[in-house]
Amino acid sequence: MVDLIPALSAISHGLDILKKLNEADRSLDTATLKLQIAELSNALAAAQIALSQSQQELQTKDARIASLLKNFERSTETIRYHGHLYEKAPDGSKQGNPFCPLCFQKEGALMLTTNFGKGISNVKCPNCKSEFHGVDIYFYLDEPSSPS
């Protein structure tokens, strides 16, 4: 979760210091003035760092949301059969290898499985490395769509 409290606290502290500086008596000695300016600089730097971290976290979440939305949209182009999702062919039938059900359930990701080992019905997820045996595989009527 984006935590803006450190940034807001640092900005508030900086504004308090700035207020003290504005209200300061002209007879304020140079050492005290320099100390308050250093405190103000530190507070502003802390606020800048906290806001930068919050911005990065928001960008990461935005990218994750976009990815989930894209996969959700793609999931409407699939057919569920025996616990697996398959691409929907132009004629409405199933085609290709199944998508990994674990990645879809855990992450909302449509990861196309690949064949491995002996036999065409053994597939493995390139993402989570889960293996599935005895699954149905269907030929493509057209070229397979890219798993973007």
C-alpha positions, 0 to 999 in steps of 0.5 A: 500500500502506498504510504504517504504519511512519511512524506506528509510528516517530513513536509509538515516538519519542513514547514514548521522549520520554515515558519520558525525561520520566518518568525525568527528575530533578526538577531538570531545567530548564524550557527542557529540559522544554519542549523535550522536551514540544515534541518529544513533541507533534511526534511525536504529531502526525506519528503522527496525520497518518500514521494519518489518511493510512493510514485514507484509503488504506484507505477508498479501497481498500475502496471500490475492492474493493466496486466490483470485487466489484459488477462481478464479480457483475454480470458473471455476468449477461452474455453474451460474444459476439464479444469483447464482453459484453452484458446477459443478457435474461430469456430468456437472449439478448443485449440492448442495447449491449455493455459496453466490453471495455477497461474490463472488462479493465483495471479490471473495470468494466462500462461500457455503450457508447453509439451515436455517428456514422453507423450503429447499429453504432458505439459509444463508451465514455463512460469511456475514450472507445474507439470500436468499429465494426461491433458487434452491438446488440440490442433490449431485451425489457424496460427496460434495467437501470441501469449502477450 
